[in-house]
Amino acid sequence: MYDVEIKMIQKNKQEQVTNVRVGLRKVEFVKSPFHFMINDAPVYMKGASQIPMDYYPDRMMNDKEVEWLIDSAIASNFNIIRVWGGGMYMTDKFYEYADE
């Protein structure tokens, strides 16, 4: 993971600064046999689909549940979690913890 500072400058005046953590890598999809190449190394995806943990978004997931979900995936030797695209988005904490 890398810490990156992004500055928006307009007419020689700094308007906004954002700090983010990013993982830089080369990703290639290989169809046969189905796998990905990450930084030129083959990686076979092992994981599960994540669906909303509650129907009501306000009580869907707190930080403790996020950590439990990601830690459980790690303990199961998963290297991917597919997030269900049904209109409920995961918290930023979920993606930040997953990136680590």
Buried (B, 14 or more C-beta within 10 A) or exposed (E): EEEEEEEEEEEEEEEEEEEEEEEEEEEEEEEEEEBBEBEEEEBEEEEEEBEBBEEEEEEBBEEEBBEEBBEEBEEEEBEBBEBEEEEBEBBEBBEEBBEE
